[in-house]
Amino acid sequence: GFEKKHKDLTLVFFACDLHRLPLADECVDYGIDYVGTRHFGEQHQMFLPDLLTKYIRKGGILIGTYHFFDEGSKGFQHFPEVSQKYFDKHYFLENLTASQWALTDQDVVGPVNEGGKYNAYVDDNNLYQLIYTCRKRDELK
């Protein structure tokens, strides 16, 4: 498999309980978050980049995506009130700014307004994807 073809590559992929990662503190150079912040937040009422802070080295990079609706979108109505903030770009950016992460780049892709059978909540709503890169600060904020 992948491991045999790339023996010299140090890469670890975790699709597990993120709050129980079997990693030493500050051992990761790059973290990739594909929609994990929203899913983890909904399940645990925690901001995932804050949790990942202890694993990523000072100066390390977090790259990710965050899905969000237009303000006032009806798409929010498909989710319990406690989960709605996890589709709010301002919520994400405010928490990131208040954390140990410095936003270095961002771009928005979208909108998508057709969800299909797996994401019907998207139909007739504008869902965007924020693509971001941030660097772990050297000192706590």
N, C-alpha and C positions, 0 to 999 in steps of 0.2 A: 503494500500500500504506500501511502504518502510518506510514512516514516522511512521506509527502505530506499525510496528514490531521493530523499533529501536528508541524508544522514548528518550533514554538517550544519543544517539549519536548526536554530534553537527557537522553536515555535510551540506554544502550548495553546490549545483551544479548550475552553470550558463551556459546556452547556449544562449548567447545574445550579444548585442553590448558591447564588453569588455571595451570600453572607456567610458561607461556610467554605470558602476557597482554601484548598490545602497549600497555601503559599506563604513564604516568609515575607515580612514587611519589606517594602521598597525593593522588590526583586524584578519588577516589570518595567521595561523601557517604553513600550507602546501598548495601549489598551484600545480595543475597538468595541464600540457600543452600537449595535444595530438594533434600535428600538427597545433595547433593554431597560433604559431609564423609565419609559412609560410602563412597561409590563411589571418591572420590579416595584415601581412606585405604587401601582394599583394593588399589588399583592401585599406589600409590606409597609406602605405609607412612609417610605424613606426615599431620599434623593440618591440614586445610585452613584453619581460621581463622588459624593461625599464618602460613600463606603469604599470606593475604589482608591481613594486617596492613600490609604495605608499600604497598598500593594505597589503603587507606581512610584518610581524613584523621583527625587527632586529633579526638576527639569524634564521629566518624562512627558510623553504626549498621550492625550486621549483624543481619539477620532470617533465621531459618531453621527448618528442621525436621530432626529426627533420629529415625529409626526404631529401636526397641529392643524386645527380648523381656523377659518376666519372668525374674527370676533363676532359674536351674535349668531353664529351658525346653528342651524337646527341639529347638526350632527352631535352636539353635546347632549341633546335630550335622550339619546340612546344609552347613556351611561348614568350610573348612580351619581348623585351630586359630589360625593367624595372622590370619584374618579375623574370628574370633568377637568380638574386642574391639570391633569396629565396630558391633555390635548391643547394646552394653552402655551403658546410660545413665550409670552411674558413671564409666566411662572418659571419655565425652564431657565431663561436668561437671567432672571433675578436671583434664582438659587445658585446658578453657576457663578455669577458675579460675587455673591456673598460667600463663596466657598474658597478653597485653596487652589482653584483653577483660574488661569488667565486665558480668556478667549483670544485666540490669535487669528482665526479666520472663520468665516461663515458664509453660506450661500443658501438660497431657498430654491427648491425645485417644486414645480407644480403650477397650478392645482390639478388634482385628479378629482373627478366628480362621478365616477362610476366604480362601484365597489365589487360588483358581481356577487356570487352566492356566498362567499366567505367573509365579505366585508360590506354587507348591505347598508350599514350605517353611513357609508361614504356616499351612496346614491343621492344625487341632487344637492350635495354639500361640497364645498371646496376644501379638500384635504391637501396640505402641503408637507414637504419634508425639508426640515432644516438640517443642513450638513455642516458640521462644525469641527473645528480643531482647537484644542486648548493645551496649554502647558501647565504642569504642576508648579506652583510658586515655590520658591526656596524657603519662604517663611510663612507661617500661618497668618491668615488674614484676620 
